[in-house]
Amino acid sequence: MPEIAEVETVRKTLKKQILHKRIKEVQILYPKIIESDIKKFSKILKGNQFIDIQRRGKWLIFELENHYLLSHLRMEGKFFLKNKKDSIEKHEHILFTFADNTDLRYHDTRKFGRMNLIEKDKLETTKAIQKQGYEPGEKELTATYLLKKFQNKNVAIKTLLLDQTIISGLGNIYANEVLFAAKINPFKKGADITKKEAEEIIKSANKIIKRAIELGGTTIKSYTSSLGVTGRFQQELMVHKRANEACKICHTPIQNEKINGRSTYFCPTCQKVNL
């Protein structure tokens, strides 16, 4: 699943390749991906152009002349840049054809991704954007903020880190890595997190996400490059996808257990339960 670093890599790559190219045609081959009115969606996009691409958490925000196109890749969404003459593949569901006869194609094996067209003055009041928590790197993401969010939460801290209303952009990979770096057991209840631990979560998240973005994200089976950019952060993963391998710090075998249905990788020695 693309997380904050992967989505940021897509954003920066697309900005270099599709801005200010006039859209002459829109093909919607799987309408359920579009949350807006289909006819309005196509009508507004035709003849329009993307003048900027922003991001909020895992949401890509394509700026048009009077609207924003919100796009969430969900589990396996990808964008491809192709020639209009190229054959349309099975899982290419939304095609934007530009005046230069190149296509921006949205590919999604599971069809979980979503797009929504909204007016510019409604961005901040759109539910998907409004409910996003603060991102790693934002000054508002403080220990005081986290402790307030964790207060009375009798669920695992790993689950809370995946809650986009608390910290925006973290997914399974980076939640595992952040907890390892912070030396916090993923099963520890949110209500039991101390101020020092909250500070370590923020410090680790800031450092890890910054580094992951520098390296173009993490290219693994569930998320591979689709725009000619290959992520390299997988070479620096400490616990994720390393079950039964030796911890790089203490050499204890890394464990993999489910928390709320998500694979959770951790070192039982470096991340001891400390209640």
Secondary structure as GFF3:
##gff-version 3
##sequence-region A 1 275
A	DSSP	alpha_helix	4	18	.	.	.	ID=ss1
A	DSSP	beta_strand	23	28	.	.	.	ID=ss2
A	DSSP	three_ten_helix	31	33	.	.	.	ID=ss3
A	DSSP	alpha_helix	38	45	.	.	.	ID=ss4
A	DSSP	beta_strand	52	56	.	.	.	ID=ss5
A	DSSP	beta_strand	59	63	.	.	.	ID=ss6
A	DSSP	beta_strand	67	72	.	.	.	ID=ss7
A	DSSP	beta_strand	77	83	.	.	.	ID=ss8
A	DSSP	beta_strand	92	98	.	.	.	ID=ss9
A	DSSP	beta_strand	102	108	.	.	.	ID=ss10
A	DSSP	beta_strand	114	119	.	.	.	ID=ss11
A	DSSP	three_ten_helix	120	122	.	.	.	ID=ss12
A	DSSP	alpha_helix	127	130	.	.	.	ID=ss13
A	DSSP	alpha_helix	143	150	.	.	.	ID=ss14
A	DSSP	alpha_helix	157	161	.	.	.	ID=ss15
A	DSSP	alpha_helix	172	182	.	.	.	ID=ss16
A	DSSP	three_ten_helix	190	192	.	.	.	ID=ss17
A	DSSP	alpha_helix	195	214	.	.	.	ID=ss18
A	DSSP	three_ten_helix	233	236	.	.	.	ID=ss19
A	DSSP	beta_strand	255	259	.	.	.	ID=ss20
A	DSSP	beta_strand	262	266	.	.	.	ID=ss21
###
